[in-house]
């Protein structure tokens, strides 16, 4: 592994180095030093899983907030009109 987990997780501007000052990250780095390479790989894989999960959650939240901000509204006089609009929209997509 050519880079540490913190280097992989932190975007760094070109020509600068990542200065990690979070005590939890420093503690984790200390623990990683005593683990076997297999355990470090497991931790790296799990960390990547958590990062991907967080990315997907952020995308979901952003999409939800954008949808809630949309002012497009539909008004129907009755349920039959609503059902017909749904049927028409499916036929238009096909």
ChimeraX commands (.cxc) that place a marker at each C-alpha (Angstrom):
marker #1 position 0.00,0.00,0.00 radius 0.5
marker #1 position 1.78,3.15,-1.22 radius 0.5
marker #1 position -0.43,5.66,0.57 radius 0.5
marker #1 position -1.94,5.74,4.01 radius 0.5
marker #1 position -5.67,5.63,4.55 radius 0.5
marker #1 position -5.71,9.30,5.56 radius 0.5
marker #1 position -3.84,10.30,2.42 radius 0.5
marker #1 position -6.34,8.40,0.29 radius 0.5
marker #1 position -9.33,9.91,2.08 radius 0.5
marker #1 position -8.17,13.54,2.23 radius 0.5
marker #1 position -8.11,15.56,-0.98 radius 0.5
marker #1 position -4.87,17.54,-0.99 radius 0.5
marker #1 position -3.97,20.47,-3.23 radius 0.5
marker #1 position -1.01,19.92,-5.52 radius 0.5
marker #1 position 2.30,20.64,-3.83 radius 0.5
marker #1 position 0.93,20.48,-0.28 radius 0.5
marker #1 position 0.83,17.77,2.34 radius 0.5
marker #1 position -2.11,16.68,4.45 radius 0.5
marker #1 position -1.61,17.67,8.08 radius 0.5
marker #1 position -3.82,15.41,10.16 radius 0.5
marker #1 position -4.50,16.93,13.55 radius 0.5
marker #1 position -7.58,14.93,14.53 radius 0.5
marker #1 position -6.69,12.93,17.68 radius 0.5
marker #1 position -8.88,10.00,16.59 radius 0.5
marker #1 position -7.03,9.72,13.28 radius 0.5
marker #1 position -3.68,9.92,15.07 radius 0.5
marker #1 position -4.83,7.16,17.46 radius 0.5
marker #1 position -5.99,5.00,14.53 radius 0.5
marker #1 position -2.66,5.53,12.75 radius 0.5
marker #1 position -0.86,4.34,15.88 radius 0.5
marker #1 position -3.02,1.22,16.04 radius 0.5
marker #1 position -2.46,0.49,12.34 radius 0.5
marker #1 position 1.30,0.38,12.94 radius 0.5
marker #1 position 0.98,-2.77,15.09 radius 0.5
marker #1 position -1.52,-4.67,12.92 radius 0.5
marker #1 position -0.65,-7.30,10.36 radius 0.5
marker #1 position -0.83,-6.34,6.67 radius 0.5
marker #1 position -3.95,-8.50,6.30 radius 0.5
marker #1 position -5.75,-6.61,9.08 radius 0.5
marker #1 position -4.67,-3.27,7.62 radius 0.5
marker #1 position -6.12,-4.37,4.25 radius 0.5
marker #1 position -9.41,-5.32,5.96 radius 0.5
marker #1 position -9.56,-1.93,7.63 radius 0.5
marker #1 position -8.77,-0.16,4.35 radius 0.5
marker #1 position -11.55,-2.10,2.60 radius 0.5
marker #1 position -14.03,-1.32,5.37 radius 0.5
marker #1 position -13.05,2.36,5.34 radius 0.5
marker #1 position -13.58,2.46,1.57 radius 0.5
marker #1 position -17.01,0.85,2.09 radius 0.5
marker #1 position -17.93,3.51,4.66 radius 0.5
marker #1 position -16.72,6.32,2.39 radius 0.5
marker #1 position -18.81,4.97,-0.51 radius 0.5
marker #1 position -21.83,4.63,1.77 radius 0.5
marker #1 position -21.37,8.23,2.92 radius 0.5
marker #1 position -21.02,9.41,-0.71 radius 0.5
marker #1 position -24.26,7.65,-1.68 radius 0.5
marker #1 position -26.07,9.08,1.35 radius 0.5
marker #1 position -24.91,12.60,0.49 radius 0.5
marker #1 position -26.10,12.15,-3.11 radius 0.5
marker #1 position -29.48,10.91,-1.82 radius 0.5
marker #1 position -29.82,13.90,0.52 radius 0.5
marker #1 position -28.85,16.33,-2.25 radius 0.5
marker #1 position -31.38,14.79,-4.66 radius 0.5
marker #1 position -34.10,14.81,-1.99 radius 0.5
marker #1 position -33.47,18.44,-1.11 radius 0.5
marker #1 position -33.49,19.39,-4.79 radius 0.5
marker #1 position -36.79,17.56,-5.31 radius 0.5
marker #1 position -38.31,19.26,-2.27 radius 0.5
marker #1 position -37.18,22.64,-3.58 radius 0.5
marker #1 position -38.85,22.01,-6.93 radius 0.5
marker #1 position -41.94,24.16,-7.34 radius 0.5
marker #1 position -43.50,21.90,-9.96 radius 0.5
marker #1 position -46.87,20.76,-8.64 radius 0.5
marker #1 position -49.70,18.81,-10.19 radius 0.5
marker #1 position -53.34,19.32,-9.33 radius 0.5
marker #1 position -56.04,16.83,-10.21 radius 0.5
marker #1 position -59.79,17.25,-9.91 radius 0.5
marker #1 position -60.34,13.64,-8.87 radius 0.5
marker #1 position -58.64,10.27,-8.54 radius 0.5
marker #1 position -59.67,9.18,-12.05 radius 0.5
marker #1 position -57.78,12.13,-13.52 radius 0.5
marker #1 position -54.74,11.19,-11.42 radius 0.5
marker #1 position -54.85,7.56,-12.58 radius 0.5
marker #1 position -55.23,8.62,-16.21 radius 0.5
marker #1 position -52.23,10.96,-15.92 radius 0.5
marker #1 position -50.15,8.10,-14.46 radius 0.5
marker #1 position -51.21,5.77,-17.28 radius 0.5
marker #1 position -50.44,8.45,-19.88 radius 0.5
marker #1 position -47.00,9.08,-18.42 radius 0.5
marker #1 position -46.13,5.38,-18.61 radius 0.5
marker #1 position -47.35,5.21,-22.23 radius 0.5
marker #1 position -45.29,8.29,-23.10 radius 0.5
marker #1 position -42.14,6.67,-21.67 radius 0.5
marker #1 position -42.55,3.47,-23.69 radius 0.5
marker link #1:1,2 radius 0.2
marker link #1:2,3 radius 0.2
marker link #1:3,4 radius 0.2
marker link #1:4,5 radius 0.2
marker link #1:5,6 radius 0.2
marker link #1:6,7 radius 0.2
marker link #1:7,8 radius 0.2
marker link #1:8,9 radius 0.2
marker link #1:9,10 radius 0.2
marker link #1:10,11 radius 0.2
marker link #1:11,12 radius 0.2
marker link #1:12,13 radius 0.2
marker link #1:13,14 radius 0.2
marker link #1:14,15 radius 0.2
marker link #1:15,16 radius 0.2
marker link #1:16,17 radius 0.2
marker link #1:17,18 radius 0.2
marker link #1:18,19 radius 0.2
marker link #1:19,20 radius 0.2
marker link #1:20,21 radius 0.2
marker link #1:21,22 radius 0.2
marker link #1:22,23 radius 0.2
marker link #1:23,24 radius 0.2
marker link #1:24,25 radius 0.2
marker link #1:25,26 radius 0.2
marker link #1:26,27 radius 0.2
marker link #1:27,28 radius 0.2
marker link #1:28,29 radius 0.2
marker link #1:29,30 radius 0.2
marker link #1:30,31 radius 0.2
marker link #1:31,32 radius 0.2
marker link #1:32,33 radius 0.2
marker link #1:33,34 radius 0.2
marker link #1:34,35 radius 0.2
marker link #1:35,36 radius 0.2
marker link #1:36,37 radius 0.2
marker link #1:37,38 radius 0.2
marker link #1:38,39 radius 0.2
marker link #1:39,40 radius 0.2
marker link #1:40,41 radius 0.2
marker link #1:41,42 radius 0.2
marker link #1:42,43 radius 0.2
marker link #1:43,44 radius 0.2
marker link #1:44,45 radius 0.2
marker link #1:45,46 radius 0.2
marker link #1:46,47 radius 0.2
marker link #1:47,48 radius 0.2
marker link #1:48,49 radius 0.2
marker link #1:49,50 radius 0.2
marker link #1:50,51 radius 0.2
marker link #1:51,52 radius 0.2
marker link #1:52,53 radius 0.2
marker link #1:53,54 radius 0.2
marker link #1:54,55 radius 0.2
marker link #1:55,56 radius 0.2
marker link #1:56,57 radius 0.2
marker link #1:57,58 radius 0.2
marker link #1:58,59 radius 0.2
marker link #1:59,60 radius 0.2
marker link #1:60,61 radius 0.2
marker link #1:61,62 radius 0.2
marker link #1:62,63 radius 0.2
marker link #1:63,64 radius 0.2
marker link #1:64,65 radius 0.2
marker link #1:65,66 radius 0.2
marker link #1:66,67 radius 0.2
marker link #1:67,68 radius 0.2
marker link #1:68,69 radius 0.2
marker link #1:69,70 radius 0.2
marker link #1:70,71 radius 0.2
marker link #1:71,72 radius 0.2
marker link #1:72,73 radius 0.2
marker link #1:73,74 radius 0.2
marker link #1:74,75 radius 0.2
marker link #1:75,76 radius 0.2
marker link #1:76,77 radius 0.2
marker link #1:77,78 radius 0.2
marker link #1:78,79 radius 0.2
marker link #1:79,80 radius 0.2
marker link #1:80,81 radius 0.2
marker link #1:81,82 radius 0.2
marker link #1:82,83 radius 0.2
marker link #1:83,84 radius 0.2
marker link #1:84,85 radius 0.2
marker link #1:85,86 radius 0.2
marker link #1:86,87 radius 0.2
marker link #1:87,88 radius 0.2
marker link #1:88,89 radius 0.2
marker link #1:89,90 radius 0.2
marker link #1:90,91 radius 0.2
marker link #1:91,92 radius 0.2
marker link #1:92,93 radius 0.2
marker link #1:93,94 radius 0.2
view
